Amino acid sequence: MSRIGKSPISLPSGVEVTINGTEITVKGPGGTLKRTVNPKISVEKIENQLIVKLNSDLYEDKGLHGLFRTLLNNMVIGVTKGYEKRLEVIGVGYRFKTSGSKITLNLGFSHPIEYKAPDIVKFEEDPDNKAVIIIKSIDKEALGEVAAKVRSFRPPEPYKGKGVKYVEERIVRKAGKTAAAGK
């Protein structure tokens, strides 16, 4: 059995979990999330805890135990606290404009890039730093996909560090061309 899969998921007050066969619905103050679990996994609600159990003892199935426990835990955290990622736009003339789940980026191309995220994901500007995009969502998977997509429009380059990067990301810088030795 998985060590992660064995630990129960505690449900805070205000969170409702509905189990309908293999479909799990988590409803909380932040919103509602649904997930279909693998039939080899069973989920039980006992008082204010969720217990994830593995229905088979096959080695290939044991990896699902911890995976689905973590996915369900992420759903509970998402509907209570939510998730956020921060992206930093670095470069002369590089800027962005946000409005709800839509962002317009000017990243040195001849045209602006407009990206519409799923409705569950929202973009905001950081009031302290105008070069930082805050991406918020209750769904951790959707948040990660959107952040990776926005970063892929202009990944940071290693010479000057220009581009879109995660705030906590460290860019390994390369040395540029140097003058020929001996001149």
Secondary structure by P-SEA (a helix, b strand, c coil): ccccccbbbbbcccbbbbbcccbbbbbcccbbbbbbccccbbbbbcccbbbbbbccccccaaaaaaaaaaaaaaaaaaaccccbbbbbbbcccccccccccbbbbbccccbbbbbbccccbbbbcccccccbbbbbcccaaaaaaaaaaaaaccccccccccccccccccccccccccccccc
